[in-house]
Amino acid sequence: MKYVIGIDLGTSGTKTVLFDQTGKVIASQTIEYPLYQPQNGWAEQEPDDWVNAGIQTIAGVMAQSGVDAADVAAIGLSGQMHGLVMLDENGDVLRKSIIWCDQRTGEECREITEIVGAERLIEITANPALTGFTLSKLLWVRKHEPELYARCRHILLPKDYLRYRLTGTFATDVSDASGMQMLDIPGRRWSEELLKTLDIDPFLLGTVLESCECSGYVTEAAAALTGLKAGTPVAAGAGDNAAAAVGVGVVRDGKAFTTIGTSGVVFAHTDKISIDPKGRVHTFCCAVPGAWHLMGVTQAAGLSLRWLRDTVCTPEVQQAAEEGVDPYEIMTAEAAKSPIGANRLLYLPYLMGERTPHLDPDCRGVFFGLSAMHERGDLIRSVMEGVSYSLTDCVRILQDLGVDFKEMIACGGGGTSTLWRSMLAGCFDLPVRTAVSKEGPALGAAILAAVCAGLYPDVPTACDAMVAYNAPMQPADQAAYAAAYERYIALYPALKQQYADLAAL
């Protein structure tokens, strides 16, 4: 029996899972790390926190499993997208990484659009300039921290910094590179035109590969730290959402999934590139060679519920500790007691600005309709529903673009919640099912590793062998959710100017 390792470098923590070649979990370990917000709308993390978590979790699963390192055929990497990691000539980190949900770069996005041209930018990168993307972060550093920029010799994404520390190679994959806004998306290569226009040295960027290609091999030094065998192949891997798609088998036309992690995503596979001319959803290269995906993103999905847990739900956290259960279990039980519409309470999940459909870094979260009658269960339900309505925005745009899917696969932490899946089914008016494995991006990374190692000939074949599904949840209460959703979508236009005014204070 051969084994593969999938590493998912997330915003909250890094999870490493050892699978056998059929997709069965052999061992798993997660290590968390902090998020830094030095100013309102800013978000940073320490790259060495990711590496330490990656090394420790690899060592942990190898020790737990007792698997011979020689039987680990390959490693796959998945990670949070868009984060800017800057290294000097010695490969040392120059500053904390400005990560995906940071919103400081509105001015740089306007400059990119003006210099490149809005239409030409979308032609090359398939997306408008966005604050979350890596390019605007790089230009922000060049403008505000020129001494650091002058010392920069390498630019990497979060998972690719871990790759560098494991293999010594500077590389990325097409799916993750798609979110840097420096990739020619139709051509699946760095855009010489864009880099020249914006005066960015192309030698800062690593080699770009297809997701199932080999990117390098575990070094002797990394092997000593992790318990792996030196020379173990490391697949190029994928950004977290592209890896999650592989992990739930969304690798053919007609397939779509929704994930509720820190952010929320609606993701649909396509063998033919399709670009939204309005820029409301993203078109990226996917982890299947020669294919793409359309993706709508809400910035603060699970993050909204986590924020509520940490700031409001102290009694639920205490009760969960006493009973030895997850606080979210207590919270969702309370939410289930509140009716659809949360007793006329609506939540806008814009804690970190928004991407789909509003492309507005200035918008912020709102509870609308709050009264003295509302209890914590209403607040919890309104947050869950608000995230569901935001994801419904994404579904409707994909459907308007002609993307056809008959059911939705739910994944991520929120996807494990029966209550949340019932909300999604009712809001989307689609059956919602889950994959048997809950590992999502880690399994996707492992599947890419299996293809890299030659255990399977291609990604769809590997998914057929390694991914299984549970029975779907059928939609119910569609009319009630539709009525609440219509009230929800009326709020952003009413508040748009107020958001801008607030940001200008």
Salt bridges, closest charged atoms under 4 A:
GLU44 OE2 - ARG95 NH2 3.44
GLU44 OE2 - ARG104 NH2 2.83
GLU46 OE1 - LYS96 NZ 3.97
ASP48 OD1 - ARG165 NH1 3.01
ASP71 OD1 - LYS2 NZ 3.95
ASP102 OD2 - ARG104 NH2 2.87
GLU107 OE2 - LYS143 NZ 3.19
GLU108 OE2 - LYS143 NZ 3.13
GLU108 OE2 - HIS144 NE2 3.79
GLU111 OE2 - LYS143 NZ 2.75
GLU123 OE1 - ARG120 NH1 2.94
GLU145 OE1 - ARG95 NE 2.67
ASP160 OD1 - LYS159 NZ 2.85
ASP160 OD1 - ARG163 NH2 2.61
ASP173 OD1 - LYS159 NZ 2.73
ASP176 OD2 - LYS159 NZ 2.95
ASP184 OD2 - ARG189 NH2 3.64
GLU193 OE1 - ARG120 NH2 2.59
GLU210 OE2 - ARG188 NE 2.85
ASP271 OD1 - HIS269 NE2 2.94
ASP276 OD2 - ARG280 NE 3.15
ASP310 OD1 - ARG309 NE 2.75
GLU316 OE2 - ARG376 NE 2.90
GLU385 OE2 - ARG381 NE 2.70
ASP404 OD1 - LYS406 NZ 3.42
GLU407 OE2 - ARG433 NE 3.02
GLU439 OE1 - LYS15 NZ 2.76
ASP464 OD2 - ARG252 NH2 2.95
GLU486 OE2 - ARG396 NH1 3.63
